[in-house]
Amino acid sequence: MRAKFDVSVGYGPRKHQISPFFSPALEGRGPGGGWASDPTYPPDQSETWPYDRGTWSKCWYDQGMGKITDLLRTRSSTRKFQPAPIPQSVLDDILEAGRLSPSGGNQQPWRFGVITEPALIAAIAHLAHHQEWMACAPLLVVLCTVFVDDAEGGRDIQIHRFPRYTAEIVSMQPDLYRALNQEEHQTKIAGTHMVLAALEHGVGSCWVSRFDVLALAELLELPPDTLPSEILVFGYPNGQQKLTPKKAQAEIVFLKS
Ligand SMILES: Cc1cc2nc3c(=O)[nH]c(=O)nc-3n(C[C@H](O)[C@H](O)[C@H](O)COP(=O)(O)O)c2cc1C
């Protein structure tokens, strides 16, 4: 029978043993009933994935997995957090969700900085133009972009996307080019996966992109080829979450024939 999605699992430490996002077929494969201790997962990349991908995706919903859109309907940005720390197993899931993300040419041009030290979180909140609400969160994940060097075709993607500006892109000074073209949309994909993985465990989150990028890079002592592109703030929500209004599909979808 299909598990009914219960929104009460969406917030606060997980009350249910079995998440609706775990298939009954996978129960018992690990301590959480999920993939964590499944010896076939993560698959060795040199080997063939043990499941036929077509069958796998068809079975996902049929096997009782909750719909991802149902989970998404429970999400809104969280800015008030309980002090409870995020369990290591949940953090592992969050980071794994990021690791599995797609990226252009599978370059995986990212590093994920895990920050749990309260004094460091407070210092980062300060660099985020005094968004002091961040300081009460138990976990930040700083999504960092690693640049593809000019010599290795680092500008090619922008030249391919904006061929009319090839001359301007080629002549742009390297430091400025790096700062303005972080390919940061790539870390947004990893971050989106992380937010979903967290939500499945009842952990709320908020994206933060309003911060002093170079100051944070210095604080975290990042290497010269790496800049922070986004901060994800995670924690169990404190109090009722309000859903944020969204535009209707009719307002945002266009059909062209
Ligand atoms: C890329 C990005 C950057 C954001 N930066 C900030 C930020 O610096 N501070 C903040 O309080 N919220 C930030 N937000 C959260 C947005 O304000 C929030 O997503 C938006 O109001 C929609 O609300 P919802 O997340 O509840 O749907 C950011 C969101 C995104 C996606």
The ligand as an SDF file (V2000), in Angstrom:
LIG
                    3D

 31 33  0  0  0  0  0  0  0  0999 V2000
   19.7990   32.0030   -3.9250 C   0  0  0  0  0  0  0  0  0  0  0  0
   19.0300   32.4580   -2.7230 C   0  0  0  0  0  0  0  0  0  0  0  0
   19.5940   33.3870   -1.8690 C   0  0  0  0  0  0  0  0  0  0  0  0
   18.9300   33.7910   -0.7190 C   0  0  0  0  0  0  0  0  0  0  0  0
   19.5520   34.6530    0.1630 N   0  0  0  0  0  0  0  0  0  0  0  0
   18.9270   34.9650    1.3340 C   0  0  0  0  0  0  0  0  0  0  0  0
   19.5910   35.7700    2.3060 C   0  0  0  0  0  0  0  0  0  0  0  0
   20.7190   36.2190    2.1350 O   0  0  0  0  0  0  0  0  0  0  0  0
   18.9230   36.0210    3.4680 N   0  0  0  0  0  0  0  0  0  0  0  0
   17.6670   35.5190    3.7290 C   0  0  0  0  0  0  0  0  0  0  0  0
   17.1370   35.7730    4.8220 O   0  0  0  0  0  0  0  0  0  0  0  0
   17.0240   34.7530    2.8120 N   0  0  0  0  0  0  0  0  0  0  0  0
   17.6120   34.4570    1.6310 C   0  0  0  0  0  0  0  0  0  0  0  0
   16.9910   33.6420    0.7240 N   0  0  0  0  0  0  0  0  0  0  0  0
   15.6510   33.0830    1.0270 C   0  0  0  0  0  0  0  0  0  0  0  0
   14.5440   33.7700    0.1910 C   0  0  0  0  0  0  0  0  0  0  0  0
   14.2640   35.0180    0.7820 O   0  0  0  0  0  0  0  0  0  0  0  0
   13.3220   32.8540    0.1690 C   0  0  0  0  0  0  0  0  0  0  0  0
   13.6660   31.6370   -0.4780 O   0  0  0  0  0  0  0  0  0  0  0  0
   12.1740   33.4980   -0.5830 C   0  0  0  0  0  0  0  0  0  0  0  0
   11.6720   34.6030    0.1250 O   0  0  0  0  0  0  0  0  0  0  0  0
   11.0390   32.5200   -0.8190 C   0  0  0  0  0  0  0  0  0  0  0  0
   10.5690   31.9970    0.3970 O   0  0  0  0  0  0  0  0  0  0  0  0
   10.5570   30.4250    0.6890 P   0  0  0  0  0  0  0  0  0  0  0  0
   11.9730   29.9480    0.6970 O   0  0  0  0  0  0  0  0  0  0  0  0
    9.9140   30.3140    2.0590 O   0  0  0  0  0  0  0  0  0  0  0  0
    9.7630   29.7580   -0.3930 O   0  0  0  0  0  0  0  0  0  0  0  0
   17.6310   33.2680   -0.4360 C   0  0  0  0  0  0  0  0  0  0  0  0
   17.0680   32.3340   -1.3140 C   0  0  0  0  0  0  0  0  0  0  0  0
   17.7560   31.9180   -2.4300 C   0  0  0  0  0  0  0  0  0  0  0  0
   17.1290   30.8600   -3.3110 C   0  0  0  0  0  0  0  0  0  0  0  0
  1  2  1  0
  2  3  1  0
  2 30  2  0
  3  4  2  0
  4  5  1  0
  4 28  1  0
  5  6  2  0
  6  7  1  0
  6 13  1  0
  7  8  2  0
  7  9  1  0
  9 10  1  0
 10 11  2  0
 10 12  1  0
 12 13  2  0
 13 14  1  0
 14 15  1  0
 14 28  1  0
 15 16  1  0
 16 17  1  0
 16 18  1  0
 18 19  1  0
 18 20  1  0
 20 21  1  0
 20 22  1  0
 22 23  1  0
 23 24  1  0
 24 25  2  0
 24 26  1  0
 24 27  1  0
 28 29  2  0
 29 30  1  0
 30 31  1  0
M  END
$$$$
